[in-house]
Amino acid sequence: MRRFIVLFAALCGTLFAQEMPNIIGHIPTQGGKIVLGSEFCDAKQERFFGFLQDKSGRITQNLCWKMVDDQVFVAYADGDVYTYPVASVQFTEAFDIWMNSRKDRT
């Protein structure tokens, strides 16, 4: 649970977002994965960029995402909107290293 609190705090602060890896993790799907980035998706800086990638590595669709409580809220470029449990996110090694460096500062 602490990992998700740190992630939420990091996404809310621009200082943290600048230091965070570009790809923080992904959510596995039957046809590939939803890749979650740390770059802002919109001018309001409320959502983050991501993309849907099929099993062959092809990017099939861009998306914007944000955390809402214990869910990852995903708005696809084609207009579809879905939520996924935060617990389903598989974080990258780079994000884990970054997060551990944050723990050392607290």
N, C-alpha and C positions, 0 to 999 in steps of 0.2 A: 504494500500500500504506500509506503514511503516513496518508492520509485515514481508512482503516479503523482504524488504531491509535488515532488521535485520537478517532474515534467511539466505539470500545470504551472507552477511558479516560474519556471524557465520560459515557457511560452508567453507568459504575461509580461515579462520584462524584456525590453529591447536590448539591454546590456547582455543578458544571458543568451538571447536569440542570436546575437552576433557571434558568439563564441561556439555555439552549438554546431555539430556536424550538419551538412546539407541534407543528408538522409538519416532520419532517426530510427526508422524501422519499417516493418511491413506487416500487413495482415494477410495471411494465406487465404486463397479462394480456391474453388474447384478448378478454375481455368488458369490460375496463375497467382498474382498477388496485387494488393493495393499498397503502393509505396508511399510513405509519409515523409514529406520534406519539412524543413524548418524555415524556408523562405516564405515571406508573406505572399498571399494569393491576391489580395485586394488592397485598394488604397486605404481602407479603414484599418488595416492591420489587425483584423479580427479573425481571419482564417489563413490557413497555410496551404501551400501548393503541394500537390501530389499527383500521382498518375497510376493508372491501371495497366499492368504488364501481364501479357499472356505467358504460357509456359515456355514459348520459344524465345522470349525476351522482347518481343515486339510491344511497343507502347500503343495501346488501343484507345486510350482516352485520358485526357487531363481531368483533374478534379481539384476541389478545394475542401479542406477539412478543418475541424476544430473539435475541442473536447467540450462535451456538455455532460456535466456530472460524471458518471462512470461509463459514458458512451463516447465513441468517436463518431461525430456527425460528418458524413461525406456527401458533398453535392457534386455530382458528375457533370461534365461539360454538356452532355445530352439532356440535362434537366432532371434526371433521376436523382433521388435523395434517399440515402440509407443510413442506418446507425449500426455500429458494431461495438461489442464490449471492449473496453480499454484493455481488459485482461487478455484479449486475443492478439494484441500487438507484440510482435517479436522484434525487440530492439537490436540495433546493429552493435557490433563490438565497439565502434567509434563512439556511439552514444553512451554505452556502458562506461567507457573510459572517461568521457566528459562528465558523466553523472558522478562517478566516483571522485573526480577531482573537486566537484562541488561539495561533496560530503566532507572532504578534508578541510574545507574552509568554514564549515559550520561548527 
